[in-house]
Amino acid sequence: PCTTQERRIGRIIADARRPCIMLANKWDLITKAGNNKPKLFEEFVRERMPYMAHAPILNISAANGFHVDSLFDRLKMVKEQMRVTVPTAVFNQFLQDILQRNPPVSVNARRFKIFYGTMVHNPPPKFVLFVNDKKLCPKNYENYLENRLRDAFFPQSGLPINLELRNRQDPVGREGARAAASGDYAKKRKFHGT
């Protein structure tokens, strides 16, 4: 399993952010050899292809039809998951729970903060998080957020989660904030007729 060619194809699918299911054919040969350990096999595949963590693995045998019928149920499930939308209020409650359970670590005495988020579209599920500074988010914490999102809203769906971090902009800008603090901002607005 996990030949160079299979890993290359998996990488193309993952980079294209496409929904997928991984099939392990010839499962009948493994059961004949007395090595029917699907959990060990899945761990091996996950270790060799970590970028395909979103794809469920289905063990089949085309020769004797083992699990072939369940393939169509799984495809139907993927299609249904492609229609799921997560309301903004639900998503933000989820974010609050995640941040309380496992807050991000501080980087150079600054902490990564998520102000709010929203789901933008599906498929694939894309979420935008408005944050204080996206550079403060470690890659492993971003991966953690993606995995929790998948577990909560798209379990075993075969859908990759697309997470975009955006720095929240100050609505009046730094200049406006300074002017507002000094009282000049209101005068400037009045002078320009706004």
PEHU-V254343 format. One record per backbone hydrogen bond with DSSP energy under -1.0 kcal/mol. NH is the residue of the N-H (numbers start at 0). CO is the residue of the C=O. E is the energy in kcal/mol with one decimal. If there is no record, write none. Layout:
nh	co	e
NH	CO	E
NH	CO	E
This chain:
nh	co	e
6	2	-2.5
7	3	-2.2
8	4	-2.4
9	5	-2.5
10	6	-2.2
11	7	-2.0
12	8	-2.2
13	9	-2.7
14	10	-2.8
15	11	-1.8
16	13	-1.1
17	12	-1.9
19	157	-2.2
21	55	-2.7
23	57	-2.5
26	59	-2.4
28	25	-1.1
30	26	-2.0
31	27	-1.9
32	28	-1.6
34	29	-2.3
36	34	-2.4
40	36	-2.1
41	37	-2.7
42	38	-2.4
43	39	-2.1
44	40	-2.4
45	41	-2.9
46	42	-2.1
47	43	-1.9
48	44	-2.3
51	48	-1.9
52	49	-1.3
54	51	-1.8
57	21	-2.9
59	23	-2.7
60	65	-1.7
64	60	-1.7
67	64	-1.5
73	69	-2.3
74	70	-2.4
75	71	-2.1
76	72	-2.0
77	73	-2.1
78	74	-2.3
79	75	-2.3
80	76	-2.4
81	77	-1.5
82	79	-1.5
83	80	-1.1
90	86	-2.6
91	87	-2.6
92	88	-1.9
93	89	-2.3
94	90	-2.3
95	91	-2.1
96	92	-2.2
97	93	-2.4
98	94	-2.8
99	95	-2.0
100	96	-2.2
101	97	-3.0
106	109	-3.8
109	106	-1.6
114	129	-2.8
115	129	-1.1
117	127	-2.1
119	125	-3.2
125	120	-2.7
126	161	-2.9
127	117	-2.9
128	163	-2.9
129	115	-3.0
130	165	-3.1
131	112	-1.8
135	132	-2.0
136	133	-1.3
141	137	-2.0
142	138	-2.5
143	139	-1.9
144	140	-2.4
145	141	-2.3
146	142	-2.6
147	143	-2.5
148	144	-2.5
149	145	-2.4
150	146	-2.6
151	147	-2.4
152	148	-2.7
153	149	-1.6
156	153	-1.3
161	124	-3.0
163	126	-2.9
165	128	-3.2
167	130	-2.9
176	172	-2.2
177	173	-2.3
178	174	-2.6
179	175	-2.7
180	176	-2.2
181	177	-1.7
183	178	-1.3
184	178	-1.6
187	183	-2.5
188	184	-2.4
189	185	-2.2
190	186	-2.4
191	187	-2.2
193	188	-2.8
